[in-house]
Amino acid sequence: MLETVKYFIGAVGASGYGSKSTAEEVTETCPDLRSVTAIITGATSGIGAETARVLAKRGARLILPARSLKAAEEAKARIVSENPDSEIVVMSLDLSSLASVRRFVSEFETLRLPLNLLINNAGKFAHEHAVSEDGIEMTFATNYLGHFLLTKLLLKNMIETAKVTGVQGRIVNVSSSIHCWFSGDMIRYLGEISRSKRHYDATRAYALSKLANVLHTKELARRLKEMEANVTVNCVHPGIVRTRLTREREGFVTDLVFFLTSKFLKTIPQAAATTCYVATNPRLKKVTGKYFADCNEASPVKLGSNFSEAARLWSASEIMVSEDPKASFDPLFNAFD
Ligand SMILES: NC(=O)c1ccc[n+]([C@@H]2O[C@H](COP(=O)([O-])OP(=O)(O)OC[C@H]3O[C@@H](n4cnc5c(N)ncnc54)[C@H](OP(=O)(O)O)[C@@H]3O)[C@@H](O)[C@H]2O)c1
């Protein structure tokens, strides 16, 4: 109850920011980002577009990968019209395709750029059941598995960049408070909805993908610490805001829900604040593996703090992204038949 009141009035937390803080406000005193190169997924609209605009305003060089190069060029043009000195590279990437993720990373490598910031923001909230070209349920493939592989393939560059420049690398995974709506066995449910639409529930599938973002953060943070890498990873709930995320659900019911909850909704600049805060604030130098909401550390659901579940998801993900034909993930799902 107290939390709801705090959210509603925009009370600031320990960070000095709260639910009503905007991305511009939380980065006003951040260090100059002119030496920072950032990859931001899903920057063609919504929260990602605002995150990109504000980080460019603070001087960061941006790589904007997108399914549609036209949409990415338009996003770039909007940023450049406000900040003519911005350095922005647009590239092609469909996160639902593991081959596309691999292609993107090898093209990025040919640019020989350093990498300081990786913001895994892209996401979808599907309405209809679909399976990716790799045989994985589409929401999970897009929101989690594509980002898992992207991060894995970019990690060496990030660790190396941090070592050479002395500037800490940061990874921000954009999750959602909806992650707490998932309960049950993650791999079993993923197997069920990847094989058939019989058990498919769009909201449960979305919650599963967002819980996977939280667990990815936990396990990756543990591994980065073990490697003594100067790279942190945290995840965020941006808040609820009307964006194109609900594009497949447009209609009277969605309009009504947004109307009834309008007093609780954030604006897009407010929704991009937590990502920008976690990506740039010097106070978070030692903070890794954590979950943030309204620009303050918060607690994920119990399952989201479970180290053995995080390690289990990691192992399953390694199999799912493996190029080794013998590492077929069928046995993974078969284990639950
Ligand atoms: N809006 C909310 O209330 C809310 C709440 C909690 C968490 N979130 C999370 O916030 C993040 C941003 O969402 P948003 O609300 O800003 O939604 P949005 O406006 O729909 O933006 C989503 C972005 O993801 C991109 N994307 C979708 N599928 C992709 C794919 N297969 N490959 C590459 N890019 C893809 C979209 O690109 P296209 O232009 O190609 O479609 C778009 O740029 C998501 O992770 C979402 O789950 C949002």
The ligand as an SDF file (V2000), in Angstrom:
LIG
                    3D

 48 52  0  0  0  0  0  0  0  0999 V2000
    5.3540   -0.4860  -22.2200 N   0  0  0  0  0  0  0  0  0  0  0  0
    5.2720   -1.0080  -20.9850 C   0  0  0  0  0  0  0  0  0  0  0  0
    4.3320   -0.7490  -20.2210 O   0  0  0  0  0  0  0  0  0  0  0  0
    6.3450   -1.9370  -20.4980 C   0  0  0  0  0  0  0  0  0  0  0  0
    6.2530   -2.4060  -19.1870 C   0  0  0  0  0  0  0  0  0  0  0  0
    7.2430   -3.2600  -18.7210 C   0  0  0  0  0  0  0  0  0  0  0  0
    8.2920   -3.6380  -19.5530 C   0  0  0  0  0  0  0  0  0  0  0  0
    8.3360   -3.1670  -20.8350 N   0  0  0  0  0  0  0  0  0  0  0  0
    9.4610   -3.6080  -21.6770 C   0  0  0  0  0  0  0  0  0  0  0  0
   10.0870   -2.4720  -22.2360 O   0  0  0  0  0  0  0  0  0  0  0  0
   10.7520   -2.8230  -23.4500 C   0  0  0  0  0  0  0  0  0  0  0  0
   10.4400   -1.8060  -24.5350 C   0  0  0  0  0  0  0  0  0  0  0  0
    9.0610   -1.8970  -24.8370 O   0  0  0  0  0  0  0  0  0  0  0  0
    8.1750   -0.6650  -25.3250 P   0  0  0  0  0  0  0  0  0  0  0  0
    7.0500   -0.5550  -24.3680 O   0  0  0  0  0  0  0  0  0  0  0  0
    9.0050    0.5110  -25.6150 O   0  0  0  0  0  0  0  0  0  0  0  0
    7.5530   -1.2930  -26.6580 O   0  0  0  0  0  0  0  0  0  0  0  0
    7.6410   -0.8610  -28.2090 P   0  0  0  0  0  0  0  0  0  0  0  0
    7.3340    0.5770  -28.3720 O   0  0  0  0  0  0  0  0  0  0  0  0
    6.7560   -1.8570  -28.9070 O   0  0  0  0  0  0  0  0  0  0  0  0
    9.1450   -1.1160  -28.5660 O   0  0  0  0  0  0  0  0  0  0  0  0
    9.6320   -2.4130  -28.7290 C   0  0  0  0  0  0  0  0  0  0  0  0
   10.8730   -2.3720  -29.5700 C   0  0  0  0  0  0  0  0  0  0  0  0
   11.3470   -3.7230  -29.7160 O   0  0  0  0  0  0  0  0  0  0  0  0
   11.6020   -3.9540  -31.1040 C   0  0  0  0  0  0  0  0  0  0  0  0
   11.4490   -5.3620  -31.4640 N   0  0  0  0  0  0  0  0  0  0  0  0
   10.3660   -6.1470  -31.3280 C   0  0  0  0  0  0  0  0  0  0  0  0
   10.6020   -7.3760  -31.8410 N   0  0  0  0  0  0  0  0  0  0  0  0
   11.8880   -7.3670  -32.3020 C   0  0  0  0  0  0  0  0  0  0  0  0
   12.7070   -8.3180  -32.9480 C   0  0  0  0  0  0  0  0  0  0  0  0
   12.2740   -9.5510  -33.2400 N   0  0  0  0  0  0  0  0  0  0  0  0
   13.9700   -7.9680  -33.2780 N   0  0  0  0  0  0  0  0  0  0  0  0
   14.4350   -6.7190  -33.0030 C   0  0  0  0  0  0  0  0  0  0  0  0
   13.6970   -5.7680  -32.4110 N   0  0  0  0  0  0  0  0  0  0  0  0
   12.4320   -6.0880  -32.0640 C   0  0  0  0  0  0  0  0  0  0  0  0
   10.5760   -3.0930  -31.8210 C   0  0  0  0  0  0  0  0  0  0  0  0
   11.0040   -2.9270  -33.1480 O   0  0  0  0  0  0  0  0  0  0  0  0
   10.0170   -2.8690  -34.4350 P   0  0  0  0  0  0  0  0  0  0  0  0
    9.9700   -1.4180  -34.7670 O   0  0  0  0  0  0  0  0  0  0  0  0
   10.7090   -3.6910  -35.4600 O   0  0  0  0  0  0  0  0  0  0  0  0
    8.7130   -3.4430  -34.0160 O   0  0  0  0  0  0  0  0  0  0  0  0
   10.6220   -1.8280  -30.9810 C   0  0  0  0  0  0  0  0  0  0  0  0
   11.7120   -1.0340  -31.3520 O   0  0  0  0  0  0  0  0  0  0  0  0
   10.2950   -4.2580  -23.7720 C   0  0  0  0  0  0  0  0  0  0  0  0
   11.2950   -5.1590  -23.4020 O   0  0  0  0  0  0  0  0  0  0  0  0
    9.0670   -4.4330  -22.8900 C   0  0  0  0  0  0  0  0  0  0  0  0
    8.8450   -5.7890  -22.5600 O   0  0  0  0  0  0  0  0  0  0  0  0
    7.4020   -2.3220  -21.3300 C   0  0  0  0  0  0  0  0  0  0  0  0
  1  2  1  0
  2  3  2  0
  2  4  1  0
  4  5  1  0
  4 48  2  0
  5  6  2  0
  6  7  1  0
  7  8  2  0
  8  9  1  0
  8 48  1  0
  9 10  1  0
  9 46  1  0
 10 11  1  0
 11 12  1  0
 11 44  1  0
 12 13  1  0
 13 14  1  0
 14 15  2  0
 14 16  1  0
 14 17  1  0
 17 18  1  0
 18 19  2  0
 18 20  1  0
 18 21  1  0
 21 22  1  0
 22 23  1  0
 23 24  1  0
 23 42  1  0
 24 25  1  0
 25 26  1  0
 25 36  1  0
 26 27  1  0
 26 35  1  0
 27 28  2  0
 28 29  1  0
 29 30  1  0
 29 35  2  0
 30 31  1  0
 30 32  2  0
 32 33  1  0
 33 34  2  0
 34 35  1  0
 36 37  1  0
 36 42  1  0
 37 38  1  0
 38 39  2  0
 38 40  1  0
 38 41  1  0
 42 43  1  0
 44 45  1  0
 44 46  1  0
 46 47  1  0
M  CHG  2   8   1  16  -1
M  END
$$$$
